């Protein structure tokens, strides 16, 4: 069981409202905050959240706090979202006396990264009644660093949400969006 909390949101969205407005051919005037811009940003946030859930990737970097009460059977912890470049803090606490964990390693990659002991050894067990708190940043950096296919998926999905405001279309991802996120979809073995 884990709890993942966003402690600092991303500095920007993967695409801006003017990009979505241009894609939708809505015309000029989407630079200044307006009700229409707010609506477009709502669709971009929803599309971003959907793509991130589907891929288990944070697009634009944000700060997160993960709280867990146990490791997996091998004594490791698979992080629920990536890419994670570094761990800001890692501690075990019973709510009163936090102890920093220094004997750990972060596996490289973008998805399914694990925290292990050095040399892939098991992490020290979490004492009964305690929990581990891991603070980290996850994401590709700025909006400019997000892979193009994921940016495209957010754009197409946000446009789909805008154009289907009644919810009349079939459930699930539009085929073009599904094709763009498929290479990033993590498969469990």
C-alpha positions as CSV (number, residue, x, y, z in Angstrom):
1,X,0.0,0.0,0.0
2,X,1.3,3.4,-0.9
3,X,0.3,7.1,-0.8
4,X,1.6,9.4,-3.5
5,X,1.2,13.1,-2.9
6,X,2.2,16.0,-5.2
7,X,4.1,18.5,-3.1
8,X,5.0,21.0,-5.8
9,X,3.0,21.1,-9.1
10,X,4.7,21.3,-12.5
11,X,5.7,24.8,-13.5
12,X,3.8,24.5,-16.8
13,X,1.5,22.3,-18.9
14,X,3.0,20.1,-21.6
15,X,1.2,22.3,-24.2
16,X,-0.3,25.8,-23.8
17,X,-3.9,27.0,-24.6
18,X,-2.8,28.9,-27.6
19,X,-1.3,25.7,-29.2
20,X,-4.6,23.8,-28.5
21,X,-6.6,26.8,-29.9
22,X,-4.5,26.8,-33.1
23,X,-5.0,23.0,-33.5
24,X,-8.7,23.5,-33.0
25,X,-8.6,26.5,-35.4
26,X,-10.4,28.7,-32.9
27,X,-8.8,32.0,-34.1
28,X,-6.9,34.7,-32.4
29,X,-6.9,36.1,-28.8
30,X,-5.9,33.1,-26.8
31,X,-2.8,34.7,-25.2
32,X,-4.6,36.7,-22.5
33,X,-6.5,34.9,-19.8
34,X,-10.1,34.5,-20.8
35,X,-12.9,32.0,-20.0
36,X,-12.1,30.2,-23.2
37,X,-8.4,29.9,-22.2
38,X,-9.4,28.6,-18.8
39,X,-11.6,26.0,-20.5
40,X,-8.8,24.9,-22.9
41,X,-6.4,24.6,-19.9
42,X,-8.9,22.4,-18.1
43,X,-9.0,20.1,-21.1
44,X,-5.1,20.1,-21.3
45,X,-4.9,19.3,-17.6
46,X,-7.4,16.4,-18.0
47,X,-5.6,15.1,-21.0
48,X,-2.2,15.3,-19.3
49,X,-3.5,13.4,-16.3
50,X,-5.0,10.7,-18.5
51,X,-1.7,10.3,-20.5
52,X,0.3,10.2,-17.2
53,X,-2.0,7.6,-15.6
54,X,-1.8,5.4,-18.8
55,X,2.0,5.6,-19.1
56,X,3.0,6.0,-15.4
57,X,5.2,8.9,-16.6
58,X,5.2,12.5,-15.2
59,X,5.4,14.7,-18.3
60,X,6.6,18.0,-16.8
61,X,8.7,17.7,-13.7
62,X,6.9,18.1,-10.3
63,X,7.9,17.2,-6.7
64,X,6.2,14.2,-5.1
65,X,6.2,12.5,-1.7
66,X,5.7,8.7,-1.6
67,X,4.8,7.0,1.7
68,X,4.9,3.2,2.0
69,X,4.7,0.8,4.9
70,X,6.5,-2.2,3.2
71,X,8.8,-3.2,0.3
72,X,8.1,-5.9,-2.2
73,X,9.1,-9.5,-1.5
74,X,12.7,-8.9,-2.7
75,X,13.0,-5.9,-0.4
76,X,12.9,-3.4,-3.1
77,X,10.4,-0.5,-4.0
78,X,9.2,0.1,-7.5
79,X,8.4,3.8,-7.9
80,X,4.9,4.3,-9.2
81,X,5.8,7.1,-11.6
82,X,8.9,8.2,-13.5
83,X,11.3,9.3,-14.8
84,X,13.0,10.0,-11.5
85,X,16.5,11.5,-11.8
86,X,17.3,11.6,-8.0
87,X,15.8,11.1,-4.6
88,X,15.6,14.3,-2.6
89,X,15.1,12.6,0.8
90,X,14.5,9.0,2.0
91,X,13.6,8.4,5.6
92,X,11.9,5.9,7.9
93,X,9.7,7.4,10.5
94,X,7.2,6.3,13.2
95,X,5.8,9.8,13.3
96,X,8.2,11.1,15.9
97,X,11.8,10.3,15.1
98,X,12.7,10.2,11.4
99,X,15.8,8.3,10.4
100,X,17.5,9.1,7.1
101,X,18.2,6.1,4.8
102,X,21.5,6.4,3.1
103,X,22.1,2.8,1.9
104,X,20.1,2.8,-1.3
105,X,20.4,3.0,-5.0
106,X,18.0,4.3,-7.7
107,X,17.8,2.2,-10.8
108,X,18.1,4.3,-14.0
109,X,15.4,4.4,-16.6
110,X,12.1,6.2,-17.1
111,X,9.5,3.6,-16.0
112,X,9.3,1.1,-13.2
113,X,12.5,2.4,-11.6
114,X,13.3,0.7,-8.3
115,X,14.9,1.7,-5.1
116,X,17.2,-1.1,-3.9
117,X,20.1,-1.5,-1.5
118,X,23.5,-0.9,-3.0
119,X,24.4,-3.7,-5.5
120,X,20.7,-4.6,-5.9
121,X,20.6,-5.9,-2.3
122,X,17.4,-5.7,-0.3
123,X,16.5,-2.5,1.5
124,X,16.6,-2.6,5.3
125,X,13.1,-3.7,6.6
126,X,10.7,-1.0,7.7
127,X,10.0,-1.6,11.5
128,X,6.4,-2.4,12.5
129,X,4.4,0.8,13.0
130,X,6.8,2.9,10.9
131,X,6.7,4.0,7.3
132,X,9.1,5.1,4.6
133,X,8.8,8.6,3.1
134,X,10.6,9.2,-0.2
135,X,10.6,12.7,-1.6
136,X,11.6,13.0,-5.3
137,X,11.1,14.9,-8.5
138,X,9.6,13.1,-11.5
139,X,9.2,14.2,-15.0
140,X,11.1,15.0,-18.2
141,X,11.9,18.5,-17.2
142,X,10.2,21.4,-18.9
143,X,7.5,21.2,-21.5
144,X,10.1,21.4,-24.2
145,X,11.7,18.1,-22.9
146,X,8.5,16.0,-23.1
147,X,8.8,13.4,-25.9
148,X,6.9,14.6,-29.0
149,X,4.6,11.6,-29.1
150,X,3.4,12.3,-25.6
151,X,3.0,16.0,-26.3
152,X,1.0,15.0,-29.4
153,X,-1.1,12.6,-27.3
154,X,-2.0,15.4,-24.9
155,X,-2.8,17.7,-27.8
156,X,-5.1,15.2,-29.5
157,X,-6.8,14.1,-26.3
158,X,-7.4,17.7,-25.2
159,X,-8.9,18.5,-28.6
160,X,-11.1,15.4,-28.3
161,X,-12.3,16.5,-24.9
162,X,-13.1,20.0,-26.4
163,X,-14.9,18.7,-29.4
164,X,-16.9,16.1,-27.5
165,X,-18.1,18.2,-24.6
166,X,-21.4,16.3,-24.5
167,X,-19.6,13.0,-23.8
168,X,-21.5,11.3,-26.7
169,X,-18.5,9.5,-28.2
170,X,-17.5,6.0,-27.3
171,X,-15.5,5.5,-24.1
172,X,-11.7,4.9,-24.2
173,X,-8.9,6.6,-25.9
174,X,-9.3,7.8,-29.5
175,X,-7.2,5.4,-31.7
176,X,-4.7,8.1,-32.6
177,X,-4.0,8.9,-28.9
178,X,-3.8,5.2,-28.1
179,X,-1.2,4.7,-30.8
180,X,0.9,7.6,-29.5
181,X,1.0,6.4,-25.9
182,X,1.4,2.7,-26.7
183,X,5.2,2.7,-27.0
184,X,5.3,4.2,-23.4
185,X,2.8,1.9,-21.9
186,X,4.5,-0.2,-19.2
187,X,3.8,-3.9,-19.5
188,X,4.0,-6.1,-16.4
189,X,5.6,-9.5,-16.7
